Amino acid sequence: MNVAAICTRLPEKISGDITVLSAAKQMLENEVGTLVITDEDGLPEGILTDRDIVLRCVAEGLRAEKTTVARVMTTDVHTVHEGAAAEAALEEMADKEVRRLVVVNDAGRVVGIVALDDFLEGIAEATADVGRLLRRQVQV
């Protein structure tokens, strides 16, 4: 299984010059806790998580309607190619001690994000498939 099969395709990318308030509203609308910030060519510049907003904006007393995403985003972006094996992505997460990787295509443009939860969901689905197969075999 490769990363493309389990990653979340991003509905939209954002620019670092929008406000934290606008980004938070996008998170709410899309029911996500992470946004990927890209440049005009679609290359990754940073990641903004709900935790970044709390710790780097709210806790610092910054005004979300005035503060840009670029000021509070995480700029150390770890990426994985969409064609990489899921196991390689897990190893990268473990090596870098991160819970998510930005998924990129051959041109290095952002196409999605893969999180540790995506792997857990995949394992749960595979386990359910094995259970169904075993039940069918017992019935035969």
Secondary structure, DSSP 4 states (H G I P E B T S, - for coil): -BHHHHSEEPS--B-TTSBHHHHHHHHHHHT-SEEEEE-TTS-EEEEEEHHHHIIIIITTT--TTTSBHHHHSB----EEETTSBHHHHHHHHHHHT-SEEEEE-TTS-EEEEEEHHHHHHHHHHHHHHHHHHHHHHHH-
